[in-house]
């Protein structure tokens, strides 16, 4: 019961964090939590020093994500790499399930659990996490 309450609380925090993203199509927030302490956070966005526009629009008003945009999970993991904290056995809270590439980073970072709100259209990241023994949990309501 206590874990469920914590999961919902951290997910609400990740959802609030996602509102800071400048993305137009999908705003994603991520928290990395260890022993009930938030040790890193990230949103989908551009690297330091770049403008904050995540998409470009073609001549018929289709939005495309710029190739330099970082996913929220990779943003949080790379911020954590610059700190003295370790992600070993941590839990990641993400507003959208991770892609395949971010899942690889989580596995290599020692993440033991991933909690997400909505499923990403490509579920290969979840499959990879499960194959690696990383626990995945979807929170369907908050």
N, CA, C and O atoms as a MOPAC input file, in Angstrom:
PM7 MOZYME 1SCF
protein

 N      0.82900 1    -1.19900 1     0.00000 1
 C      0.00000 1     0.00000 1     0.00000 1
 C      0.86900 1     1.25600 1     0.00000 1
 O      0.60100 1     2.19700 1    -0.74700 1
 N      1.91300 1     1.27400 1     0.83900 1
 C      2.78900 1     2.43500 1     0.91200 1
 C      3.48800 1     2.67000 1    -0.42700 1
 O      3.60700 1     3.81300 1    -0.86900 1
 N      3.95500 1     1.58900 1    -1.08200 1
 C      4.64600 1     1.74200 1    -2.36000 1
 C      3.71200 1     2.31700 1    -3.41700 1
 O      4.12100 1     3.15900 1    -4.21600 1
 N      2.46800 1     1.87200 1    -3.42500 1
 C      1.48500 1     2.38000 1    -4.37400 1
 C      1.27400 1     3.88300 1    -4.18300 1
 O      1.18000 1     4.62900 1    -5.15700 1
 N      1.20300 1     4.31400 1    -2.94900 1
 C      1.01800 1     5.73800 1    -2.66500 1
 C      2.23800 1     6.53600 1    -3.11500 1
 O      2.10100 1     7.61100 1    -3.69900 1
 N      3.43600 1     6.00600 1    -2.84100 1
 C      4.66000 1     6.67200 1    -3.29500 1
 C      4.70800 1     6.73800 1    -4.81700 1
 O      5.04400 1     7.77400 1    -5.39100 1
 N      4.36700 1     5.61800 1    -5.47000 1
 C      4.38400 1     5.58500 1    -6.93500 1
 C      3.47000 1     6.66100 1    -7.52000 1
 O      3.85900 1     7.36700 1    -8.45000 1
 N      2.28600 1     6.78600 1    -6.98900 1
 C      1.33900 1     7.78400 1    -7.49700 1
 C      1.83600 1     9.20300 1    -7.24200 1
 O      1.65800 1    10.08900 1    -8.07700 1
 N      2.45100 1     9.41300 1    -6.09800 1
 C      2.97800 1    10.74200 1    -5.76800 1
 C      4.11500 1    11.12200 1    -6.70800 1
 O      4.12300 1    12.22200 1    -7.26000 1
 N      5.07200 1    10.21900 1    -6.89400 1
 C      6.19300 1    10.51700 1    -7.78900 1
 C      5.72200 1    10.67100 1    -9.23600 1
 O      6.27900 1    11.47000 1    -9.98900 1
 N      4.70800 1     9.91500 1    -9.62100 1
 C      4.19200 1    10.05100 1   -10.98500 1
 C      3.53900 1    11.41700 1   -11.17900 1
 O      3.71000 1    12.03900 1   -12.22700 1
 N      2.80200 1    11.88300 1   -10.19400 1
 C      2.21800 1    13.22900 1   -10.28600 1
 C      3.31900 1    14.27500 1   -10.41100 1
 O      3.17800 1    15.24800 1   -11.15300 1
 N      4.40500 1    14.07300 1    -9.69000 1
 C      5.53400 1    14.99600 1    -9.76700 1
 C      6.16900 1    14.95700 1   -11.16400 1
 O      6.51800 1    16.00100 1   -11.71600 1
 N      6.31700 1    13.76400 1   -11.73100 1
 C      6.87000 1    13.63200 1   -13.08900 1
 C      5.94400 1    14.29700 1   -14.10300 1
 O      6.41000 1    14.93300 1   -15.04900 1
 N      4.63700 1    14.15200 1   -13.90900 1
 C      3.68200 1    14.79000 1   -14.81300 1
 C      3.77400 1    16.31000 1   -14.72700 1
 O      3.71900 1    16.99400 1   -15.74900 1
 N      3.91100 1    16.83100 1   -13.53500 1
 C      4.06300 1    18.28200 1   -13.37200 1
 C      5.36800 1    18.74600 1   -14.00700 1
 O      5.40400 1    19.78000 1   -14.67400 1
 N      6.42900 1    17.99000 1   -13.80300 1
 C      7.72400 1    18.31200 1   -14.40100 1
 C      7.63600 1    18.34400 1   -15.92400 1
 O      8.26000 1    19.19100 1   -16.56200 1
 N      6.87000 1    17.43200 1   -16.50600 1
 C      6.76300 1    17.36100 1   -17.96900 1
 C      6.23100 1    18.65000 1   -18.58100 1
 O      6.49200 1    18.93400 1   -19.75000 1
 N      5.49000 1    19.43000 1   -17.80600 1
 C      4.93000 1    20.66900 1   -18.34100 1
 C      6.01500 1    21.70200 1   -18.66600 1
 O      5.74900 1    22.67800 1   -19.36600 1
 N      7.22400 1    21.49200 1   -18.16500 1
 C      8.33100 1    22.40300 1   -18.44500 1
 C      8.96100 1    22.16400 1   -19.81800 1
 O      9.72300 1    22.99800 1   -20.30800 1
 N      8.64500 1    21.02900 1   -20.43500 1
 C      9.19200 1    20.72600 1   -21.75600 1
 C      8.64800 1    21.70500 1   -22.79200 1
 O      7.49100 1    22.12100 1   -22.72700 1
 N      9.48900 1    22.06100 1   -23.73400 1
 C      9.07400 1    22.96000 1   -24.81800 1
 C      8.54900 1    22.17600 1   -26.01900 1
 O      8.20800 1    22.77300 1   -27.04000 1
 N      8.48000 1    20.85900 1   -25.91200 1
 C      7.97400 1    20.03600 1   -27.01200 1
 C      6.50400 1    20.36200 1   -27.27800 1
 O      5.74200 1    20.64900 1   -26.35400 1
 N      6.12500 1    20.31300 1   -28.53400 1
 C      4.73900 1    20.56900 1   -28.91700 1
 C      3.93100 1    19.27900 1   -28.97900 1
 O      2.76300 1    19.26000 1   -28.59100 1
 N      4.54500 1    18.20000 1   -29.46600 1
 C      3.80100 1    16.95800 1   -29.71100 1
 C      3.65900 1    16.08300 1   -28.47000 1
 O      2.58500 1    15.52500 1   -28.23900 1
 N      4.69900 1    15.94800 1   -27.67400 1
 C      4.62900 1    15.10000 1   -26.48100 1
 C      5.58600 1    15.65100 1   -25.43100 1
 O      6.79100 1    15.74700 1   -25.66500 1
 N      5.05100 1    16.00500 1   -24.29700 1
 C      5.85200 1    16.48400 1   -23.17400 1
 C      6.06500 1    15.30600 1   -22.22300 1
 O      5.10500 1    14.66800 1   -21.79100 1
 N      7.32900 1    15.02100 1   -21.90100 1
 C      7.65000 1    13.86900 1   -21.06000 1
 C      8.49500 1    14.33500 1   -19.87900 1
 O      9.42100 1    15.13200 1   -20.03200 1
 N      8.15500 1    13.82200 1   -18.70100 1
 C      8.92000 1    14.09800 1   -17.49000 1
 C      9.42000 1    12.80700 1   -16.88500 1
 O      8.78000 1    11.76200 1   -17.00200 1
 N     10.58000 1    12.88500 1   -16.23200 1
 C     11.19500 1    11.69200 1   -15.64500 1
 C     11.85200 1    12.05400 1   -14.31500 1
 O     12.52700 1    13.07700 1   -14.19700 1
 N     11.64300 1    11.20200 1   -13.32300 1
 C     12.32500 1    11.32100 1   -12.03500 1
 C     13.06700 1    10.01300 1   -11.77200 1
 O     12.55200 1     8.93200 1   -12.05800 1
 N     14.26400 1    10.11800 1   -11.23300 1
 C     14.98500 1     8.93200 1   -10.76000 1
 C     15.00500 1     9.02900 1    -9.24600 1
 O     15.47100 1    10.01700 1    -8.68000 1
 N     14.49500 1     7.99300 1    -8.59900 1
 C     14.31300 1     7.99300 1    -7.14600 1
 C     15.05000 1     6.80800 1    -6.54000 1
 O     14.97500 1     5.68400 1    -7.03600 1
 N     15.76000 1     7.08600 1    -5.46300 1
 C     16.47300 1     6.02900 1    -4.73600 1
 C     16.26800 1     6.24800 1    -3.24900 1
 O     16.54000 1     7.33000 1    -2.72900 1
 N     15.79400 1     5.23400 1    -2.57800 1
 C     15.55200 1     5.31600 1    -1.13200 1
 C     14.68400 1     6.52400 1    -0.77800 1
 O     14.98200 1     7.24700 1     0.17400 1
 N     13.63700 1     6.73800 1    -1.52400 1
 C     12.65600 1     7.81900 1    -1.38300 1
 C     13.23300 1     9.21700 1    -1.62600 1
 O     12.58500 1    10.21200 1    -1.30300 1
 N     14.43800 1     9.30500 1    -2.18800 1
 C     15.03700 1    10.59700 1    -2.51500 1
 C     15.10200 1    10.75800 1    -4.03400 1
 O     15.54200 1     9.84800 1    -4.73500 1
 N     14.67100 1    11.89600 1    -4.53700 1
 C     14.80800 1    12.19100 1    -5.95900 1
 C     16.27900 1    12.53500 1    -6.19700 1
 O     16.79900 1    13.50200 1    -5.64000 1
 N     16.94200 1    11.72800 1    -7.03200 1
 C     18.36500 1    11.96200 1    -7.27400 1
 C     18.63000 1    12.57500 1    -8.65100 1
 O     19.73800 1    13.04400 1    -8.91600 1
 N     17.63200 1    12.57500 1    -9.52200 1
 C     17.77800 1    13.23200 1   -10.82800 1
 C     16.40500 1    13.42900 1   -11.44400 1
 O     15.45000 1    12.72400 1   -11.11900 1
 N     16.32900 1    14.40300 1   -12.34000 1
 C     15.09600 1    14.67100 1   -13.06900 1
 C     15.45800 1    15.04200 1   -14.49200 1
 O     16.57400 1    15.47600 1   -14.77400 1
 N     14.49500 1    14.86400 1   -15.38400 1
 C     14.72400 1    15.24000 1   -16.76700 1
 C     13.41800 1    15.44100 1   -17.50400 1
 O     12.38500 1    14.87700 1   -17.14200 1
 N     13.48100 1    16.24700 1   -18.53500 1
 C     12.36100 1    16.43400 1   -19.45600 1
 C     12.90500 1    16.23300 1   -20.86300 1
 O     14.11200 1    16.32200 1   -21.08600 1
 N     12.01800 1    15.96300 1   -21.80800 1
 C     12.49200 1    15.89500 1   -23.17900 1
 C     12.77800 1    17.31300 1   -23.64700 1
 O     11.95600 1    18.21700 1   -23.49800 1
 N     13.95800 1    17.48300 1   -24.21400 1
 C     14.36500 1    18.80800 1   -24.65400 1
 C     15.72900 1    18.78300 1   -25.30400 1
 O     16.34600 1    17.72900 1   -25.45800 1
 N     16.18200 1    19.94700 1   -25.67800 1
 C     17.45300 1    20.05900 1   -26.38500 1
 C     18.62200 1    20.12500 1   -25.40400 1
 O     18.42700 1    20.45400 1   -24.23400 1
 N     19.82700 1    19.81600 1   -25.86700 1
 C     21.00700 1    19.90600 1   -25.00100 1
 C     21.27300 1    21.33900 1   -24.55100 1
 O     20.77500 1    22.29800 1   -25.13900 1
 N     22.06500 1    21.45500 1   -23.49700 1
 C     22.47800 1    22.76100 1   -22.99500 1
 C     23.04200 1    23.61400 1   -24.12400 1
 O     23.82100 1    23.13300 1   -24.94700 1
 N     22.64900 1    24.86400 1   -24.15700 1
 C     23.19100 1    25.79000 1   -25.14000 1
 C     22.42200 1    25.85200 1   -26.45700 1
 O     22.67700 1    26.73400 1   -27.27700 1
 N     21.48200 1    24.92800 1   -26.67200 1
 C     20.65600 1    24.93600 1   -27.88300 1
 C     19.37600 1    25.70700 1   -27.60200 1
 O     18.99800 1    25.88800 1   -26.44400 1
 N     18.70200 1    26.16800 1   -28.66700 1
 C     17.40200 1    26.78700 1   -28.42500 1
 C     16.44600 1    25.70400 1   -27.92400 1
 O     16.69200 1    24.51500 1   -28.12200 1
 N     15.38100 1    26.11000 1   -27.28900 1
 C     14.47600 1    25.15800 1   -26.64200 1
 C     13.41700 1    24.57300 1   -27.56500 1
 O     12.57300 1    23.80200 1   -27.10700 1
 N     13.43300 1    24.90500 1   -28.81700 1
 C     12.44700 1    24.35500 1   -29.74300 1
 C     12.79600 1    22.90900 1   -30.06900 1
 O     13.87700 1    22.62600 1   -30.58700 1
 N     11.88500 1    22.00400 1   -29.76800 1
 C     12.13800 1    20.57300 1   -29.95500 1
 C     11.73100 1    20.06700 1   -31.34200 1
 O     12.19200 1    19.01200 1   -31.77800 1
 N     10.87600 1    20.81200 1   -32.02900 1
 C     10.38600 1    20.36900 1   -33.33200 1
 C     10.65100 1    21.41400 1   -34.39800 1
 O     10.88800 1    22.58700 1   -34.11000 1
 N     10.60400 1    20.96000 1   -35.61500 1
 C     10.56900 1    21.87500 1   -36.74800 1
 C      9.33800 1    21.51400 1   -37.56500 1
 O      8.84900 1    20.38500 1   -37.50700 1
 N      8.84600 1    22.47800 1   -38.32100 1
 C      7.62700 1    22.29900 1   -39.09400 1
 C      7.98600 1    22.36200 1   -40.57300 1
 O      8.71400 1    23.25500 1   -41.00600 1
 N      7.46700 1    21.39800 1   -41.34900 1
 C      7.73000 1    21.41600 1   -42.79900 1
 C      6.73600 1    22.34000 1   -43.50800 1
 O      5.94400 1    23.02500 1   -42.86200 1
 N      6.78700 1    22.34900 1   -44.80600 1
 C      5.96600 1    23.26900 1   -45.60600 1
 C      4.46500 1    22.96500 1   -45.57300 1
 O      3.66700 1    23.78900 1   -46.02200 1
 N      4.06600 1    21.79700 1   -45.05100 1
 C      2.63400 1    21.47900 1   -44.94500 1
 C      2.20000 1    21.32500 1   -43.48200 1
 O      1.23500 1    20.62500 1   -43.17700 1
 N      2.92600 1    21.98800 1   -42.59400 1
 C      2.59500 1    22.03600 1   -41.16500 1
 C      2.65400 1    20.69400 1   -40.45100 1
 O      1.86900 1    20.45600 1   -39.53400 1
 N      3.56200 1    19.81500 1   -40.84800 1
 C      3.82400 1    18.58600 1   -40.09800 1
 C      4.98000 1    18.86200 1   -39.13300 1
 O      5.99400 1    19.44600 1   -39.51600 1
 N      4.81700 1    18.43600 1   -37.88000 1
 C      5.86200 1    18.62200 1   -36.87600 1
 C      6.79500 1    17.42100 1   -36.87800 1
 O      6.34900 1    16.27700 1   -36.95500 1
 N      8.08700 1    17.68800 1   -36.79200 1
 C      9.10100 1    16.64000 1   -36.72100 1
 C     10.03800 1    16.97300 1   -35.56000 1
 O     10.41500 1    18.12900 1   -35.36700 1
 N     10.40500 1    15.95400 1   -34.79600 1
 C     11.33000 1    16.15900 1   -33.69100 1
 C     12.73400 1    16.37200 1   -34.23000 1
 O     13.19700 1    15.63500 1   -35.10000 1
 N     13.40200 1    17.38400 1   -33.70600 1
 C     14.78200 1    17.64100 1   -34.10600 1
 C     15.67000 1    16.48600 1   -33.63700 1
 O     15.43600 1    15.93100 1   -32.56400 1
 N     16.67500 1    16.12000 1   -34.41700 1
 C     17.51300 1    14.97200 1   -34.05500 1
 C     18.31400 1    15.16600 1   -32.77800 1
 O     18.71500 1    14.18300 1   -32.15500 1
 N     18.55700 1    16.40600 1   -32.37100 1
 C     19.35600 1    16.63900 1   -31.16200 1
 C     18.54700 1    16.55900 1   -29.86500 1
 O     19.12200 1    16.66300 1   -28.78100 1
 N     17.24500 1    16.37900 1   -29.95200 1
 C     16.40900 1    16.34100 1   -28.75200 1
 C     16.72900 1    15.09700 1   -27.91600 1
 O     16.83100 1    13.98300 1   -28.43000 1
 N     16.88300 1    15.33100 1   -26.61500 1
 C     17.11000 1    14.24300 1   -25.65100 1
 C     15.77800 1    13.79900 1   -25.07200 1
 O     14.90900 1    14.62400 1   -24.79000 1
 N     15.62000 1    12.49700 1   -24.89600 1
 C     14.44100 1    11.99300 1   -24.19400 1
 C     14.59900 1    12.30400 1   -22.70900 1
 O     15.71700 1    12.46300 1   -22.21800 1
 N     13.50200 1    12.39000 1   -22.01200 1
 C     13.51700 1    12.74600 1   -20.59000 1
 C     14.38000 1    11.78300 1   -19.77600 1
 O     15.11100 1    12.20200 1   -18.87800 1
 N     14.29100 1    10.47500 1   -20.09900 1
 C     15.05600 1     9.47600 1   -19.35600 1
 C     16.55600 1     9.65000 1   -19.56700 1
 O     17.33100 1     9.61000 1   -18.61100 1
 N     16.96500 1     9.84400 1   -20.82100 1
 C     18.39600 1    10.01400 1   -21.08700 1
 C     18.89100 1    11.33200 1   -20.50300 1
 O     20.04200 1    11.42700 1   -20.07500 1
 N     18.04200 1    12.33600 1   -20.48100 1
 C     18.38900 1    13.60600 1   -19.87000 1
 C     18.64300 1    13.41900 1   -18.36700 1
 O     19.62900 1    13.92900 1   -17.83500 1
 N     17.76300 1    12.69600 1   -17.69700 1
 C     17.92100 1    12.45900 1   -16.25800 1
 C     19.15700 1    11.60000 1   -15.97500 1
 O     19.90800 1    11.88800 1   -15.04300 1
 N     19.37200 1    10.56000 1   -16.76300 1
 C     20.51800 1     9.66600 1   -16.54600 1
 C     21.83200 1    10.41100 1   -16.76400 1
 O     22.78000 1    10.21800 1   -16.00300 1
 N     21.90400 1    11.25300 1   -17.78400 1
 C     23.14900 1    11.98500 1   -18.02100 1
 C     23.37800 1    13.05600 1   -16.95300 1
 O     24.52500 1    13.33600 1   -16.60300 1
 N     22.32000 1    13.65300 1   -16.43500 1
 C     22.48200 1    14.58300 1   -15.30900 1
 C     23.01100 1    13.83700 1   -14.09000 1
 O     23.86200 1    14.34200 1   -13.35800 1
 N     22.49900 1    12.64000 1   -13.88600 1
 C     22.93700 1    11.82500 1   -12.75300 1
 C     24.41300 1    11.45600 1   -12.89400 1
 O     25.13300 1    11.37500 1   -11.90000 1
 N     24.85700 1    11.23400 1   -14.11800 1
 C     26.25800 1    10.87900 1   -14.35800 1
 C     27.20900 1    12.00800 1   -13.94900 1
 O     28.38000 1    11.76200 1   -13.65800 1
 N     26.70700 1    13.23900 1   -13.92800 1
 C     27.52900 1    14.38900 1   -13.53600 1
 C     27.51500 1    14.61700 1   -12.02500 1
 O     28.15100 1    15.54900 1   -11.53200 1
 N     26.80000 1    13.77600 1   -11.29400 1
 C     26.68200 1    13.95500 1    -9.84600 1
 C     27.46900 1    12.85300 1    -9.12600 1
 O     28.14300 1    12.03500 1    -9.75300 1
 N     27.36400 1    12.85700 1    -7.82300 1
 C     28.01900 1    11.81100 1    -7.03000 1
 C     27.05400 1    10.68400 1    -6.67700 1
 O     27.44000 1     9.73800 1    -5.99000 1
 N     25.81100 1    10.76900 1    -7.13200 1
 C     24.81400 1     9.73600 1    -6.85200 1
 C     24.94400 1     8.56500 1    -7.81100 1
 O     25.50100 1     8.68900 1    -8.90200 1
 N     24.42200 1     7.43000 1    -7.38000 1
 C     24.40600 1     6.22800 1    -8.21300 1
 C     22.96200 1     5.82000 1    -8.48100 1
 O     22.10800 1     5.91300 1    -7.59900 1
 N     22.70000 1     5.37000 1    -9.69700 1
 C     21.35400 1     4.90400 1   -10.04900 1
 C     21.16600 1     3.42100 1    -9.78400 1
 O     20.09900 1     2.87700 1   -10.06900 1
 N     22.17800 1     2.75500 1    -9.24500 1
 C     22.05900 1     1.32300 1    -8.96700 1
 C     20.88900 1     1.07400 1    -8.02500 1
 O     20.81900 1     1.63900 1    -6.93300 1
 N     19.98000 1     0.22500 1    -8.46300 1
 C     18.78600 1    -0.16900 1    -7.70100 1
 C     17.75600 1     0.95000 1    -7.53800 1
 O     16.89800 1     0.87400 1    -6.65900 1
 N     17.83100 1     1.97400 1    -8.36500 1
 C     16.87600 1     3.08900 1    -8.28900 1
 C     15.60900 1     2.76200 1    -9.08000 1
 O     15.55900 1     1.79100 1    -9.83600 1
 N     14.60200 1     3.58700 1    -8.88800 1
 C     13.34600 1     3.50400 1    -9.63100 1
 C     13.22200 1     4.74000 1   -10.50700 1
 O     13.52600 1     5.85300 1   -10.07800 1
 N     12.76900 1     4.53100 1   -11.74400 1
 C     12.54000 1     5.62700 1   -12.67500 1
 C     11.03100 1     5.80300 1   -12.82600 1
 O     10.30000 1     4.83400 1   -13.03100 1
 N     10.57800 1     7.04100 1   -12.72300 1
 C      9.17500 1     7.39600 1   -12.95000 1
 C      9.12200 1     8.22400 1   -14.22100 1
 O      9.74500 1     9.28200 1   -14.30200 1
 N      8.38000 1     7.74700 1   -15.21700 1
 C      8.31100 1     8.41500 1   -16.51200 1
 C      6.84800 1     8.55500 1   -16.92400 1
 O      6.04000 1     7.65400 1   -16.69900 1
 N      6.52500 1     9.67900 1   -17.52000 1
 C      5.14700 1     9.89000 1   -17.95200 1
 C      4.79600 1     9.06600 1   -19.18400 1
 O      3.61600 1     8.87900 1   -19.48000 1
 N      5.78900 1     8.57300 1   -19.90000 1
 C      5.58200 1     7.74900 1   -21.09500 1
 C      6.59100 1     6.60400 1   -21.06100 1
 O      7.75200 1     6.82600 1   -20.72000 1
 N      6.17900 1     5.39700 1   -21.40200 1
 C      7.10200 1     4.25900 1   -21.34000 1
 C      8.32100 1     4.51500 1   -22.22700 1
 O      8.22200 1     5.21300 1   -23.23600 1
 N      9.46200 1     3.95300 1   -21.85100 1
 C     10.71600 1     4.28700 1   -22.53400 1
 C     10.87100 1     3.62100 1   -23.90100 1
 O     10.32600 1     2.55000 1   -24.16600 1
 N     11.62700 1     4.29200 1   -24.74700 1
 C     11.98500 1     3.71500 1   -26.04500 1
 C     13.09100 1     2.67500 1   -25.83300 1
 O     13.59500 1     2.50600 1   -24.72300 1
 N     13.44900 1     2.00000 1   -26.88700 1
 C     14.46600 1     0.95200 1   -26.83600 1
 C     15.82200 1     1.51600 1   -26.37900 1
 O     16.48700 1     0.92500 1   -25.52800 1
 N     16.22400 1     2.65900 1   -26.94700 1
 C     17.53300 1     3.24100 1   -26.62400 1
 C     17.60800 1     3.68000 1   -25.15600 1
 O     18.61800 1     3.43600 1   -24.49400 1
 N     16.57200 1     4.31100 1   -24.64900 1
 C     16.56000 1     4.73200 1   -23.24400 1
 C     16.51700 1     3.51600 1   -22.31500 1
 O     17.08300 1     3.54800 1   -21.22300 1
 N     15.85400 1     2.45800 1   -22.74500 1
 C     15.81400 1     1.23200 1   -21.94600 1
 C     17.20900 1     0.64000 1   -21.79900 1
 O     17.56700 1     0.14300 1   -20.73100 1
 N     17.99400 1     0.69300 1   -22.86600 1
 C     19.38300 1     0.20400 1   -22.78200 1
 C     20.17000 1     1.01400 1   -21.75600 1
 O     20.93300 1     0.45100 1   -20.97000 1
 N     19.98700 1     2.32900 1   -21.76400 1
 C     20.67700 1     3.17500 1   -20.79400 1
 C     20.27000 1     2.82100 1   -19.36500 1
 O     21.11100 1     2.77500 1   -18.46800 1
 N     18.97900 1     2.57300 1   -19.15900 1
 C     18.50100 1     2.23000 1   -17.82200 1
 C     19.08800 1     0.90800 1   -17.33900 1
 O     19.48700 1     0.78700 1   -16.18100 1
 N     19.13800 1    -0.06600 1   -18.21500 1
 C     19.71000 1    -1.36400 1   -17.85200 1
 C     21.17000 1    -1.17500 1   -17.45600 1
 O     21.59500 1    -1.66500 1   -16.40900 1
 N     21.93200 1    -0.47800 1   -18.27300 1
 C     23.34700 1    -0.25700 1   -17.99500 1
 C     23.56800 1     0.58500 1   -16.74700 1
 O     24.62000 1     0.48400 1   -16.11600 1
 N     22.59200 1     1.41500 1   -16.38000 1
 C     22.70200 1     2.28300 1   -15.20900 1
 C     22.33000 1     1.58200 1   -13.91200 1
 O     22.46200 1     2.16300 1   -12.83400 1
 N     21.87000 1     0.34300 1   -14.00200 1
 C     21.51400 1    -0.39800 1   -12.79600 1
 C     20.12400 1    -0.10200 1   -12.26600 1
 O     19.81100 1    -0.44300 1   -11.12600 1
 N     19.28300 1     0.53000 1   -13.07700 1
 C     17.90500 1     0.80900 1   -12.67000 1
 C     17.19900 1    -0.52300 1   -12.42500 1
 O     17.31300 1    -1.43100 1   -13.24900 1
 N     16.47900 1    -0.66200 1   -11.32200 1
 C     15.81800 1    -1.93400 1   -11.01800 1
 C     14.31400 1    -1.91100 1   -11.30300 1
 O     13.67400 1    -2.95800 1   -11.39800 1
 N     13.75700 1    -0.69300 1   -11.43800 1
 C     12.30300 1    -0.59600 1   -11.57600 1
 C     11.95200 1     0.62300 1   -12.41000 1
 O     12.55600 1     1.68600 1   -12.26600 1
 N     10.95800 1     0.45700 1   -13.29200 1
 C     10.48100 1     1.55300 1   -14.12500 1
 C      8.96400 1     1.63800 1   -13.97300 1
 O      8.24700 1     0.66400 1   -14.20500 1
 N      8.49100 1     2.81200 1   -13.58100 1
 C      7.06300 1     3.06800 1   -13.42900 1
 C      6.70300 1     4.13100 1   -14.46500 1
 O      7.34400 1     5.17900 1   -14.53900 1
 N      5.66800 1     3.85000 1   -15.26600 1
 C      5.29300 1     4.77700 1   -16.32800 1
 C      3.79200 1     4.98300 1   -16.33300 1
 O      3.04000 1     4.18000 1   -15.78000 1
 N      3.35700 1     6.08400 1   -16.97200 1
 C      1.93800 1     6.41300 1   -17.01000 1
 C      1.27700 1     5.89500 1   -18.28300 1
 O      0.37100 1     5.06400 1   -18.22000 1
 N      1.72700 1     6.38300 1   -19.43300 1
 C      1.12000 1     5.93700 1   -20.68500 1
 C      2.12700 1     5.12700 1   -21.49100 1
 O      3.33700 1     5.30200 1   -21.34800 1
 N      1.61500 1     4.24000 1   -22.33800 1
 C      2.49400 1     3.43900 1   -23.18300 1
 C      2.88500 1     4.21300 1   -24.42700 1
 O      2.05900 1     4.87400 1   -25.05500 1
 N      4.15600 1     4.11900 1   -24.76700 1
 C      4.66800 1     4.67100 1   -26.01300 1
 C      4.22300 1     3.75400 1   -27.14200 1
 O      4.01500 1     2.56200 1   -26.91900 1
 N      4.07400 1     4.28500 1   -28.34600 1
 C      3.56300 1     3.48200 1   -29.46400 1
 C      4.42800 1     2.26900 1   -29.77500 1
 O      3.91800 1     1.24500 1   -30.22800 1
 N      5.72600 1     2.37300 1   -29.53600 1
 C      6.66000 1     1.26600 1   -29.74000 1
 C      6.98800 1     0.67600 1   -28.36700 1
 O      7.62800 1     1.33300 1   -27.54600 1
 N      6.55800 1    -0.53900 1   -28.12200 1
 C      6.73700 1    -1.15200 1   -26.80600 1
 C      8.00300 1    -1.99200 1   -26.70800 1
 O      8.15700 1    -2.76300 1   -25.76100 1
 N      8.92100 1    -1.85700 1   -27.67900 1
 C     10.15100 1    -2.65500 1   -27.65100 1
 C     11.02500 1    -2.31100 1   -26.45100 1
 O     11.77000 1    -3.16400 1   -25.96800 1
 N     10.94800 1    -1.09000 1   -25.96600 1
 C     11.70800 1    -0.70700 1   -24.77900 1
 C     11.24100 1    -1.45400 1   -23.54800 1
 O     12.05300 1    -1.90100 1   -22.73800 1
 N      9.92900 1    -1.59000 1   -23.40600 1
 C      9.38600 1    -2.35700 1   -22.27300 1
 C      9.79500 1    -3.82900 1   -22.37100 1
 O     10.14600 1    -4.45200 1   -21.36900 1
 N      9.74400 1    -4.37100 1   -23.57400 1
 C     10.13100 1    -5.77200 1   -23.77700 1
 C     11.59300 1    -5.98400 1   -23.38200 1
 O     11.92800 1    -6.98600 1   -22.75100 1
 N     12.46000 1    -5.04500 1   -23.75300 1
 C     13.87800 1    -5.16100 1   -23.40800 1
 C     14.08700 1    -5.09200 1   -21.90200 1
 O     14.86400 1    -5.86800 1   -21.34600 1
 N     13.40000 1    -4.16900 1   -21.24200 1
 C     13.51200 1    -4.06600 1   -19.78500 1
 C     13.06900 1    -5.35900 1   -19.11400 1
 O     13.73200 1    -5.84600 1   -18.19800 1
 N     11.96100 1    -5.90900 1   -19.56500 1
 C     11.47300 1    -7.16100 1   -18.98300 1
 C     12.45700 1    -8.30200 1   -19.21400 1
 O     12.67500 1    -9.12800 1   -18.32800 1
 N     13.04800 1    -8.34700 1   -20.40200 1
 C     14.04500 1    -9.37300 1   -20.72400 1
 C     15.25200 1    -9.27200 1   -19.79400 1
 O     15.85400 1   -10.28500 1   -19.43600 1
 N     15.59900 1    -8.06000 1   -19.40800 1
 C     16.74700 1    -7.82900 1   -18.52600 1
 C     16.40200 1    -7.98700 1   -17.04900 1
 O     17.27500 1    -7.85800 1   -16.19100 1
 N     15.13100 1    -8.26600 1   -16.74800 1
 C     14.73700 1    -8.45500 1   -15.35900 1
 C     14.41900 1    -7.16300 1   -14.62100 1
 O     14.33300 1    -7.15800 1   -13.39300 1
 N     14.24400 1    -6.06900 1   -15.35200 1
 C     13.85800 1    -4.80100 1   -14.73000 1
 C     12.34500 1    -4.80300 1   -14.58100 1
 O     11.61700 1    -5.03200 1   -15.54600 1
 N     11.88400 1    -4.55000 1   -13.37900 1
 C     10.44000 1    -4.52400 1   -13.11300 1
 C      9.81300 1    -3.31500 1   -13.78700 1
 O     10.33100 1    -2.20400 1   -13.67100 1
 N      8.71000 1    -3.51800 1   -14.48700 1
 C      7.96800 1    -2.40900 1   -15.11100 1
 C      6.54500 1    -2.40800 1   -14.58300 1
 O      5.91000 1    -3.45400 1   -14.45000 1
 N      6.05800 1    -1.20700 1   -14.28300 1
 C      4.70900 1    -1.04800 1   -13.74700 1
 C      4.04300 1     0.13900 1   -14.41500 1
 O      4.62700 1     1.21900 1   -14.50700 1
 N      2.82400 1    -0.06200 1   -14.87900 1
 C      2.06600 1     1.04800 1   -15.44000 1
 C      1.06800 1     1.54100 1   -14.40400 1
 O      0.33500 1     0.75900 1   -13.79900 1
 N      1.05600 1     2.84600 1   -14.21400 1
 C      0.04200 1     3.49900 1   -13.38100 1
 C     -0.98200 1     4.06400 1   -14.34600 1
 O     -0.67400 1     4.97700 1   -15.11300 1
 N     -2.18300 1     3.53900 1   -14.32000 1
 C     -3.18500 1     3.91800 1   -15.31400 1
 C     -4.01800 1     5.11100 1   -14.90000 1
 O     -4.67200 1     5.72800 1   -15.74100 1
 N     -4.00900 1     5.44800 1   -13.62700 1
 C     -4.76300 1     6.61000 1   -13.17200 1
 C     -4.00400 1     7.26300 1   -12.04300 1
 O     -3.20400 1     6.62200 1   -11.36100 1
 N     -4.25500 1     8.51000 1   -11.85400 1
 C     -3.54900 1     9.23900 1   -10.79100 1
 C     -4.48300 1     9.99900 1    -9.91100 1
 O     -4.04400 1    10.66200 1    -8.97100 1

